[in-house]
Amino acid sequence: MTQSKPQTRSGIILKIFLPVLIGLGVVVWLFYKEFNVEALSEIKFTPYAWFCIFLALLAVFTRDFGMAWRFRILTDGDLRWSRAANVTMLCEFTSAITPSSVGGSALSMIFLNREGINIGRATTLTMTTLFLDQLFFVISIPIVFLTVSYADLFGFGSHDFIEGIKIAFWIVYGVIALWAAILFLGIIARPKAIHNFLIWLFSFKLLKRWLIPVTELADNMVATARSLRNRNFGWWLCGFTATATSWIGRYLVVNALFLAFVPAASQLTVFVRQFVVWALLMFSPTPGGSGLSEWLFKEYYGDLIAGAGVVFVLAILWRLLSYYIYLIIGIFLIPSFLRNKKTIKNND
C-alpha cells in the first residue's frame, strides 16, 4: 500500500485558515441577519451557566477519551495512553481541516504508523474504527426513533427546510448503512467475495477510473479480515463501547450548552437531534463542516430557543468546543508530527 506524503507546513497553515474563514464568514452573516441587542441581553453568564460550560468541556473530554480508549483496545494495549491521545488529537485536527467526507479517521493509519504501529496493522485498525463508527450510527438510529416521536426530529420549522433535512438525512443513513454492510462483509464475513465483487464492478468502463483505489481498499479488507479472524465477541464489544462513549460525549456538548442557556428545552430532544446534525455533517463538502454546521445548528435548533440571539451564541460556543479547539491543539501537535519522519513498515 502506498502511503500519502505529509503536507508541507504552508499547505497545512492554508488548510487551517480556510475553514476558519468559511466559518467566520457564516457567523458574520448570521450576526448581520439576527443581531438584536435585546435578544443578546438574554445571555447571562451566571455561575450556573459557567458550571454547565464546564460540563460541556467534560463532554469534550469524554469524546476524546472514548477515541483514545478505542485505540488502546484495538492495539491490545500496545499504544500507551499518551500516544493514543496524540493520535486522537491528530485525527480530530485533520477532520477539522478536511471535508467531513474525508475525515481524520481515514488518516489514522498514518498517525498510528508514526507512533510505532507497523503500517499493515495500522491499516487494519483504521478499517476497524471505520466499521465501528458506521455500526454505531446504524444501530443507534432505530433506537432514536423508538425513543422519540418523528415530530421531535422533523415536525417543525418551514416545510421546505424540514423536507430537505429529511431527504438528506435518509439518503445519508442509507449510504452509511450500505458502507457498514460492505465493511462487515469485507472485513468479517466474506472478505474474498467482496474483494472479487469490487474488482469486477469497477472494471467496467464507467467506473474504471476508480479501479486502483478500490483495488487498494479491497486488498486492505482482506488483510484486515485475516488479522481479525480470531477476535472474540468481548474484544468487539469493548471496541464498540469505546466508540459509543466517544459519540455520546460528542452529542452531550450541546446538551450542556442548552442546560446553561435554555434549561427549559427538552434534553432528550436536544440529544437525539445531534444524530441528525452529525449525520448531515459527515458528508459536508467544506472543511470540518465549516459554514454548514453554524447554519444548520441555527435552523435545526431554532424552534427550541425563544431568542435568535441565544441561538447565535449557542452555535458559536458549540463550534468553539467541537471544532476550533482542535484547530488550536493541532497547531501545537503538527510541528512535531512533521519533524518525526520515522515510519514502521510491515514485519512480514
Disulfide bonds with the S-S distance in Angstrom:
none
